[in-house]
Amino acid sequence: MPKYMYQASYTTEGVQGLLSGGGSARVTATNAALESAGGTLESFYFTFGESDAMIIADFPSNADAAAVSLAVSASGMVAGSMTVLLTPEEIDAAAATVSGAIAYSPPGT
């Protein structure tokens, strides 16, 4: 299954919910949301800095990952971004394709 990273930043109201329910409750809620879209939770970490949390998950498709991301954003309690994660082997396959099959001309050439 494709792997994704979701970086979440809580709104003020989202932080209030986190404070009242705790971090473990967010992991439980996240796991339920992922499973409802056919996904599985690999890891969930709270973070310092630009994001408040980082989640690594597997989904059957980009559409399933996007559905969860949209549902989270629609709550108004979390702003985030979903990033597709690629394995080294997927990059090897892409690099092999670039070697002969991709015709690209850089700007100005």
N, C-alpha and C positions, 0 to 999 in steps of 0.2 A: 504494500500500500504506500502511496506517496506520503511523505513526511512534511510537516509544516511547523513553523515557529510563529506563535502569536505573542506580540509584545503589547501589554496592556497598561494603560494609565487611568487611574480612578479619578472621577470627578469628586468634588467636595462631598456630594451626597453619597457617592460610591464608597468613599473613605469612611463615612459615618456607618454605612452598612457593614463594612469590613470590621470596624471597631466593635460593633455590637455582636457580630456573629463569629468573628475570629477567622484566622487563616485557614484552618482545617475545613471550615464550612464552605469556603470558596473553592477549595480543591474538590470537595464532594459535589458542589453545584456544577463546577466545570466538567467533571467526569460525567455527570448525568447529561449535560448538554452535548458533549462530544458523542457519547453513546447513542443519543437520540438521532444523530445524523450518521450513524455507522462508524464513528471514529473511536479511537482509543487514546488514552492519555499515557504518554511516555514519562513526562516529568513536568513539574510545576514548581517554580521558584519565585519568591518575592525578591525584588531587587532594589538597590539604591540607584539614583540617577534619573535619566530621562523617562524610563518606564518604571512602573511599580511591580510588574510581574512579567515573567517569561514562561510560556507554555510550549512544550514540544508535544505534538500529537500526530497520529496517522489518520488519514481519511481515505475513503474509497476513491474520491475524485475531487477536482478543483471546485466543482459545484457544491459538494457537501461541505468543504472547508469554507467556502464563501457564505453558505447559508448560516453557519454558526457565527461567522464574523459579523454578518448583517444583523443577526438576532441580538448579539452582544451590543453592537453599536446602537441599535434601535432602542435599547433600554435607557439610553442617556446617562448611564452610570459609569460607563467605561468607554474610553477612546482607545483604539488600538490599530494594529496593522498585522496582517497575515502575510507571511513570507514562505514561499515554496523552498524546501531544502533539497538539494541535489547531492547524491552520493558521488564519491570519486569515480566510480565506474560509469555513472551517467555522464560526467564531464569527459571521461575518456572516449565514450561513444560520440559525444558532440564534437570533440576535437578531431576524431577520425573522419567525421562527416565534413568538417571544415576543410580538411586536407585536399579534397578534390571536388566536392560537390557544390560548395557554396560560392556563387559568383557575387562578389561585393567590391564596389569601387568606393574608396574613401572620398569624403568631400574634397573638391579641388583637383581631382584626378581625371 
